[in-house]
Amino acid sequence: MPPAPSSTEAGARPAAAERPSLYVHVPFCETKCSYCDFYSLPGGRRGKETAAYLDGLDRELAARAPAGFAPATIFVGGGTPTILSAEELRRLGGILRARCDLSGLREWTVEANPGTLDAGRIDALLDAGCDRVSVGVQSFDDRVLRSVGRIHDAAQARRAVADLRAAGVPRVSVDLLFAVPGQGMETFRRDLDEAVALGTGHLSCYALLWEDGTTMLARERRGLVRREEEDLEREMLLLARSRLAAAGFRAYETSNFALPGQECLHNLVYWRNGPYLGVGVSAASYLDGVRSSNVRDLRAWLDRVEGGEDPSAESERLDARGLLGETIMLGLRLDEGVGFDDLRARTGIDARALFGGLLGRLSEAGLVTVDRDRFRISEEGIPVSDAIIAEFLRRQERGPDGRGAGGGPVQGRPR
């Protein structure tokens, strides 16, 4: 039986002296992709509603950003941020400059759809201060793109990446999907090779998820599509790792690959369980040990921010064991793994004692490597990383006496 928790375990402590990052959600898009479960509103730009949304972002930032707010990184996601016109993108940039101290900003990412990217928008992004664009290519095969409901074709995807690089955007990332029904190994192999050939410095390779409420899952339930076998999905992930490693990319996270110095600093904040403020409808935040998320309804969000009310719908203050579980769940996706000293500093819990037996068994099986300072999933463990992480979460939830850890979400809004 592991030792009882220390006296400091009762309360979780966020990492000290860490500047929060900023996430900005833009919910509008042309159409909703068949696999998407993010909060997004298809139908294109909405005139006055888009203008009102930018006003709302300005109000929410004014109300929620602390005095002198200096985000470490900014990430503008969606939806499709580049559905905004060049003028609207410039206005968004002006709002962020007015409400934030950007003198120490380390990275500013904007998500882009190849079907909504043009020279005017690229210029607007650069003028605003964006230095990184993440392009939702998903595939360079038109058949695959049609099957998942993308609005662009392969030629537009190639042109978007080339135009961003020609315009001087410092860092360009490409998203790819795999395990799409009917995609096949060879198509994914060509997608990887083409993305590398285009000169991108960062690749995100995500297996298709079958989420409740998506068109793709509804089609499967009607027998119109069939998901790929897990063995093929695993082979595709391993193909990405080997092929991209040969091209000089490091798999710094389970699904993310970067040339040296091209890692996404904003997403590293998430994976290291760092603090961030999220603004916009449905946006999530993690500040001062509290996780919260805004309402998932545009009209309700607008009404709240226009009325000076808190737009959050729910919040949860993590106790020490909750923070321990989240930090391990996120950190084990990184090739750097999780540090024992960091876990103790955040939670007061000795992870060596709590997980000693589990770490020993996984290490003997070759699935985890453990050294004096940290533990990480090995290359052999990557194909079963979800199961490995689940083992740590089960051990953490039981607590030192074999029962549940207790605690739970704090209802209502953050205080």
LINURQUI-V71621 format. One record per residue. N is the residue number from 0. PHI is phi in degrees with one decimal (* if undefined). OMEGA is omega in radians with two decimals (* if undefined). NEAR is the number of other C-alpha atoms within 8 Angstrom. Layout:
# LINURQUI-V71621
n | phi | omega | near
N | PHI | OMEGA | NEAR
N | PHI | OMEGA | NEAR
This chain:
# LINURQUI-V71621
n | phi | omega | near
0 | * | 3.14 | 4
1 | -69.4 | -3.11 | 6
2 | -66.6 | 3.09 | 7
3 | -65.0 | 3.13 | 6
4 | -63.3 | 3.12 | 9
5 | -71.2 | -3.10 | 7
6 | -64.2 | -3.13 | 6
7 | -82.6 | -3.09 | 9
8 | -69.5 | -3.02 | 12
9 | -59.5 | -3.11 | 7
10 | -129.7 | 3.12 | 8
11 | -79.8 | 3.14 | 14
12 | -123.6 | 3.07 | 9
13 | -64.9 | 3.14 | 9
14 | -58.2 | -3.05 | 8
15 | -79.6 | 2.97 | 4
16 | 54.5 | 3.13 | 4
17 | -108.6 | -3.12 | 7
18 | -71.1 | 3.09 | 8
19 | -67.1 | 2.97 | 13
20 | -95.5 | -3.09 | 13
21 | -129.3 | 3.00 | 13
22 | -112.7 | 3.13 | 13
23 | -121.6 | -3.10 | 12
24 | -99.0 | 3.04 | 15
25 | -114.6 | -2.92 | 12
26 | -83.6 | -2.99 | 12
27 | -78.8 | 3.06 | 15
28 | -154.5 | -3.14 | 16
29 | -70.4 | 3.09 | 11
30 | -139.9 | 3.12 | 11
31 | -92.9 | -3.13 | 10
32 | -65.0 | -2.98 | 9
33 | -68.3 | -3.10 | 9
34 | -105.4 | -2.94 | 13
35 | -84.0 | 3.03 | 8
36 | -119.1 | 3.01 | 8
37 | -71.1 | 3.09 | 6
38 | -74.4 | 3.13 | 9
39 | -146.3 | -3.05 | 10
40 | -122.5 | 3.14 | 11
41 | -70.2 | 3.12 | 9
42 | 121.6 | 3.08 | 9
43 | 81.6 | 3.10 | 10
44 | -64.3 | -2.98 | 10
45 | -122.9 | 3.03 | 7
46 | 57.5 | -3.09 | 6
47 | -61.6 | 3.13 | 6
48 | -65.6 | 3.08 | 7
49 | -65.5 | 3.10 | 9
50 | -61.8 | 3.12 | 9
51 | -64.9 | 3.14 | 9
52 | -65.7 | 3.10 | 9
53 | -62.8 | 3.04 | 10
54 | -58.5 | -3.13 | 8
55 | -64.2 | 3.09 | 12
56 | -60.3 | 3.11 | 10
57 | -60.2 | -3.13 | 11
58 | -66.4 | -3.11 | 11
59 | -65.5 | 3.10 | 12
60 | -62.7 | 3.14 | 10
61 | -61.2 | -3.08 | 8
62 | -83.1 | -2.95 | 7
63 | -105.6 | -3.13 | 6
64 | -74.1 | 3.13 | 11
65 | -65.5 | 3.12 | 5
66 | -57.0 | -3.13 | 4
67 | 72.2 | -3.09 | 6
68 | -54.6 | -3.10 | 9
69 | -125.7 | -3.08 | 12
70 | -61.6 | 3.07 | 14
71 | -72.0 | 3.12 | 12
72 | -143.1 | 3.05 | 13
73 | -128.4 | 3.05 | 14
74 | -134.3 | 3.09 | 12
75 | -104.7 | -3.07 | 13
76 | -126.4 | -3.07 | 12
77 | -160.8 | 0.45 | 14
78 | 48.0 | -3.14 | 13
79 | -132.8 | 3.14 | 14
80 | -54.9 | -3.10 | 16
81 | -79.9 | 2.92 | 12
82 | -76.2 | 3.03 | 11
83 | -64.7 | 3.09 | 9
84 | -69.5 | 3.10 | 8
85 | -58.2 | 3.13 | 11
86 | -63.1 | -3.14 | 8
87 | -69.4 | 3.07 | 9
88 | -64.3 | 3.08 | 14
89 | -65.2 | 3.12 | 12
90 | -65.1 | 3.09 | 9
91 | -59.7 | 3.09 | 9
92 | -60.6 | 3.11 | 11
93 | -64.5 | 3.10 | 9
94 | -62.0 | -3.10 | 9
95 | -66.4 | 3.11 | 9
96 | -67.0 | -3.12 | 9
97 | -72.5 | -3.04 | 7
98 | -96.7 | -3.07 | 11
99 | -129.9 | 2.97 | 11
100 | -88.0 | -3.04 | 11
101 | -99.2 | -3.06 | 8
102 | -64.5 | 3.14 | 5
103 | -109.8 | -3.10 | 8
104 | -63.5 | -3.09 | 11
105 | -96.9 | -3.08 | 7
106 | -166.4 | 3.09 | 12
107 | -134.5 | -3.11 | 13
108 | -104.4 | 2.98 | 12
109 | -128.6 | 3.04 | 12
110 | -77.0 | -3.11 | 15
111 | -138.6 | 3.00 | 13
112 | -101.9 | -3.13 | 12
113 | -55.1 | -3.12 | 13
114 | -77.4 | -3.13 | 9
115 | -124.7 | -3.07 | 8
116 | -106.6 | 3.08 | 11
117 | -143.4 | -3.05 | 7
118 | -61.2 | -3.13 | 7
119 | -62.7 | 3.12 | 7
120 | -67.8 | 3.12 | 12
121 | -61.8 | 3.10 | 12
122 | -61.1 | -3.14 | 10
123 | -64.0 | 3.11 | 12
124 | -63.1 | 3.13 | 12
125 | -65.0 | 3.13 | 10
126 | -62.0 | -3.12 | 8
127 | -69.3 | -3.11 | 10
128 | 120.9 | 3.10 | 8
129 | -61.9 | 3.12 | 12
130 | -120.9 | -3.14 | 11
131 | -149.5 | 3.11 | 13
132 | -122.8 | 3.12 | 13
133 | -104.3 | -3.00 | 12
134 | -97.2 | 3.14 | 14
135 | -80.1 | -3.13 | 11
136 | -70.1 | -3.12 | 11
137 | 72.8 | 3.06 | 9
138 | -166.2 | 3.00 | 12
139 | -102.8 | 3.12 | 14
140 | -114.4 | -3.07 | 10
141 | -60.8 | -3.13 | 9
142 | -64.1 | 3.12 | 6
143 | -65.1 | -3.13 | 11
144 | -61.1 | 3.11 | 16
145 | -64.8 | -3.05 | 9
146 | -68.3 | -3.14 | 7
147 | -105.1 | 3.00 | 10
148 | 81.0 | 3.10 | 10
149 | -75.0 | -3.09 | 10
150 | -88.3 | -3.10 | 9
151 | -106.2 | 3.03 | 10
152 | -114.0 | -3.05 | 12
153 | -63.2 | -3.14 | 11
154 | -63.3 | 3.10 | 7
155 | -64.3 | 3.13 | 10
156 | -64.1 | 3.12 | 13
157 | -61.2 | -3.10 | 10
158 | -66.7 | -3.13 | 9
159 | -61.6 | -3.14 | 12
160 | -63.9 | 3.14 | 12
161 | -63.6 | -3.13 | 9
162 | -66.2 | 3.12 | 9
163 | -63.2 | -3.14 | 11
164 | -68.5 | 3.14 | 10
165 | -66.8 | -3.13 | 7
166 | -76.8 | 3.10 | 8
167 | 94.4 | 3.03 | 6
168 | -63.2 | -3.00 | 12
169 | -59.1 | -3.08 | 7
170 | -135.8 | -3.14 | 10
171 | -125.2 | 3.10 | 15
172 | -114.5 | 3.12 | 13
173 | -124.7 | 3.03 | 14
174 | -95.0 | 3.03 | 13
175 | -127.5 | 3.03 | 13
176 | -103.6 | 2.97 | 11
177 | -139.0 | -3.03 | 12
178 | 63.7 | 3.00 | 13
179 | -77.9 | -3.13 | 12
180 | -51.4 | 3.10 | 9
181 | 81.8 | -3.09 | 6
182 | -67.0 | 3.11 | 10
183 | 82.3 | -3.07 | 9
184 | -64.1 | -3.06 | 8
185 | -67.1 | 3.10 | 6
186 | -63.0 | 3.13 | 9
187 | -65.8 | 3.09 | 12
188 | -59.6 | 3.13 | 10
189 | -66.0 | 3.10 | 9
190 | -59.6 | 3.12 | 12
191 | -60.8 | -3.10 | 11
192 | -63.8 | -3.12 | 8
193 | -70.0 | 3.11 | 9
194 | -60.7 | 3.11 | 11
195 | -64.6 | -3.10 | 10
196 | -63.6 | 3.14 | 7
197 | -73.2 | 3.07 | 9
198 | 91.9 | 3.09 | 6
199 | -66.4 | 3.14 | 13
200 | -99.1 | -3.07 | 11
201 | -148.7 | 3.10 | 14
202 | -131.4 | 2.97 | 13
203 | -111.4 | -3.10 | 11
204 | -120.4 | -3.03 | 12
205 | -114.3 | 3.00 | 9
206 | -69.8 | 3.09 | 9
207 | -59.2 | 3.09 | 9
208 | -101.2 | -3.13 | 5
209 | -106.9 | -3.00 | 8
210 | -95.8 | 3.06 | 9
211 | -57.5 | 3.09 | 6
212 | 87.7 | -3.14 | 7
213 | -92.1 | 3.11 | 12
214 | -63.7 | -3.11 | 9
215 | -62.5 | 3.13 | 11
216 | -66.8 | 3.11 | 12
217 | -62.6 | 3.11 | 9
218 | -66.1 | 3.11 | 10
219 | -64.0 | -3.11 | 11
220 | -66.4 | 3.07 | 7
221 | -90.1 | 3.11 | 7
222 | 79.1 | -3.10 | 7
223 | -86.7 | 3.07 | 7
224 | -137.7 | 3.10 | 9
225 | -131.9 | -3.11 | 7
226 | -69.4 | -3.12 | 8
227 | -71.4 | 3.11 | 10
228 | -67.5 | 3.14 | 6
229 | -60.4 | -3.14 | 6
230 | -62.5 | 3.12 | 6
231 | -68.0 | 3.10 | 10
232 | -58.3 | 3.13 | 12
233 | -65.5 | 3.12 | 9
234 | -64.2 | 3.13 | 8
235 | -66.9 | 3.09 | 12
236 | -61.6 | 3.13 | 10
237 | -65.8 | 3.06 | 9
238 | -61.7 | 3.12 | 9
239 | -59.4 | -3.10 | 11
240 | -64.2 | -3.09 | 9
241 | -72.6 | -3.07 | 8
242 | -67.7 | -3.13 | 9
243 | -74.4 | 3.06 | 12
244 | -60.5 | 3.13 | 10
245 | -64.9 | 3.13 | 7
246 | -91.5 | 3.08 | 7
247 | 96.1 | -3.14 | 7
248 | -90.1 | 3.07 | 12
249 | -99.4 | 3.07 | 10
250 | -80.8 | -3.05 | 12
251 | -76.3 | 3.04 | 11
252 | -142.6 | -3.01 | 9
253 | -48.9 | -3.05 | 9
254 | -113.8 | -3.04 | 8
255 | -127.3 | -2.98 | 11
256 | -132.6 | -3.06 | 14
257 | -142.0 | 2.88 | 14
258 | -70.1 | -3.11 | 11
259 | -52.2 | 3.12 | 7
260 | 81.9 | -3.08 | 5
261 | -106.0 | 3.13 | 9
262 | -61.0 | 3.10 | 10
263 | -80.4 | -3.08 | 6
264 | -67.3 | -3.14 | 9
265 | -65.9 | -3.14 | 11
266 | -67.3 | 3.04 | 7
267 | -63.3 | 3.05 | 8
268 | -60.5 | 3.11 | 12
269 | -62.2 | -3.03 | 10
270 | -68.6 | 3.07 | 12
271 | -91.3 | 3.10 | 9
272 | 59.2 | 3.11 | 10
273 | -88.3 | -3.07 | 12
274 | -82.3 | 3.07 | 15
275 | -156.4 | 3.04 | 12
276 | -105.5 | 3.07 | 13
277 | -113.0 | 3.11 | 12
278 | -122.7 | -3.09 | 14
279 | 110.0 | -3.13 | 13
280 | -58.5 | 3.09 | 13
281 | 72.7 | -3.06 | 11
282 | -67.1 | 3.13 | 12
283 | -102.5 | 3.10 | 11
284 | -134.2 | 2.99 | 12
285 | -139.7 | -3.05 | 12
286 | -136.1 | 3.07 | 10
287 | 52.6 | 3.08 | 6
288 | 80.0 | -3.12 | 10
289 | -115.3 | 2.98 | 12
290 | -95.6 | 3.11 | 12
291 | -143.8 | 3.08 | 14
292 | -142.6 | 3.14 | 13
293 | -76.0 | 3.13 | 15
294 | -57.4 | -3.12 | 12
295 | -100.2 | 3.11 | 9
296 | -149.8 | -3.03 | 8
297 | -59.6 | -3.08 | 8
298 | -64.5 | 3.13 | 6
299 | -65.5 | 3.12 | 9
300 | -63.2 | 3.13 | 14
301 | -60.3 | 3.14 | 11
302 | -59.8 | -3.10 | 8
303 | -68.9 | -3.09 | 11
304 | -70.2 | 3.10 | 13
305 | -67.8 | 3.13 | 9
306 | -90.8 | 3.13 | 6
307 | 73.9 | 3.14 | 8
308 | -95.7 | 3.06 | 7
309 | -67.9 | -3.11 | 7
310 | -83.7 | -3.06 | 9
311 | -74.6 | -3.13 | 10
312 | -103.5 | -3.09 | 10
313 | -155.6 | 3.11 | 11
314 | -150.6 | -3.14 | 15
315 | -147.5 | 3.01 | 12
316 | -91.2 | -3.09 | 9
317 | -75.3 | 2.96 | 13
318 | -81.8 | -3.03 | 10
319 | -60.4 | -3.11 | 15
320 | -71.6 | 3.06 | 13
321 | -63.7 | 3.11 | 8
322 | -66.6 | 3.09 | 12
323 | -58.7 | -3.12 | 13
324 | -62.0 | -3.13 | 12
325 | -65.5 | -3.11 | 9
326 | -63.4 | 3.10 | 13
327 | -69.9 | -3.12 | 11
328 | -57.7 | -3.13 | 11
329 | -78.7 | -3.03 | 12
330 | -67.9 | 3.14 | 13
331 | -72.1 | 3.00 | 13
332 | -77.3 | -3.11 | 12
333 | -89.1 | 3.10 | 12
334 | -69.1 | 3.09 | 11
335 | -76.1 | 3.12 | 8
336 | 72.0 | -3.02 | 12
337 | -125.8 | -3.13 | 13
338 | -90.0 | 3.11 | 9
339 | -62.7 | -3.11 | 12
340 | -66.0 | 3.11 | 7
341 | -64.1 | 3.12 | 8
342 | -62.3 | 3.13 | 15
343 | -66.3 | -3.13 | 11
344 | -63.0 | -3.11 | 9
345 | -77.9 | -2.92 | 13
346 | -121.1 | -3.03 | 15
347 | 78.0 | -3.09 | 14
348 | -102.0 | 3.08 | 13
349 | -85.9 | -3.09 | 9
350 | -67.9 | 3.09 | 10
351 | -61.7 | -3.13 | 7
352 | -73.7 | -3.07 | 8
353 | -66.2 | -3.04 | 11
354 | -111.2 | -3.04 | 10
355 | -53.6 | -3.13 | 9
356 | -64.3 | -3.14 | 6
357 | -64.3 | 3.12 | 8
358 | -61.4 | 3.12 | 10
359 | -62.4 | -3.12 | 8
360 | -65.6 | -3.12 | 8
361 | -68.6 | 3.10 | 10
362 | -66.4 | 3.12 | 11
363 | -62.4 | 3.13 | 7
364 | -80.2 | 3.13 | 7
365 | 78.7 | -3.07 | 10
366 | -94.7 | -3.12 | 13
367 | -136.8 | 3.00 | 13
368 | -109.0 | -3.10 | 10
369 | -129.4 | 3.00 | 10
370 | -126.8 | -3.01 | 6
371 | -64.8 | -2.99 | 4
372 | -103.3 | -2.96 | 8
373 | -158.2 | 3.05 | 10
374 | -135.6 | -3.07 | 12
375 | -151.2 | 3.06 | 13
376 | -77.7 | -3.13 | 15
377 | -77.8 | 3.09 | 10
378 | -60.9 | 3.12 | 6
379 | -67.9 | -3.12 | 8
380 | -85.8 | -3.07 | 12
381 | -55.8 | -3.11 | 10
382 | -61.9 | -3.14 | 8
383 | -119.5 | -3.05 | 7
384 | -61.6 | 3.14 | 10
385 | -61.3 | 3.13 | 6
386 | -68.1 | 3.11 | 7
387 | -64.6 | 3.13 | 9
388 | -61.4 | 3.13 | 11
389 | -61.4 | 3.10 | 8
390 | -63.1 | 3.11 | 8
391 | -64.6 | -3.13 | 13
392 | -67.2 | 3.10 | 10
393 | -64.2 | -3.14 | 8
394 | -66.9 | -3.14 | 9
395 | -65.9 | -3.08 | 12
396 | -69.1 | -3.10 | 11
397 | -68.9 | -3.14 | 11
398 | 76.6 | -3.04 | 10
399 | -67.5 | -3.12 | 11
400 | -103.8 | 3.11 | 7
401 | 84.1 | 3.13 | 6
402 | -103.7 | 3.12 | 8
403 | -63.1 | -3.07 | 7
404 | -76.1 | 3.14 | 9
405 | 82.0 | -3.12 | 4
406 | 76.5 | 3.13 | 5
407 | 154.0 | -3.08 | 6
408 | -64.6 | 3.01 | 8
409 | -87.1 | -3.07 | 7
410 | -76.0 | 3.11 | 7
411 | 87.4 | -3.03 | 7
412 | -95.5 | 3.11 | 10
413 | -63.7 | 3.14 | 8
414 | -103.6 | * | 2
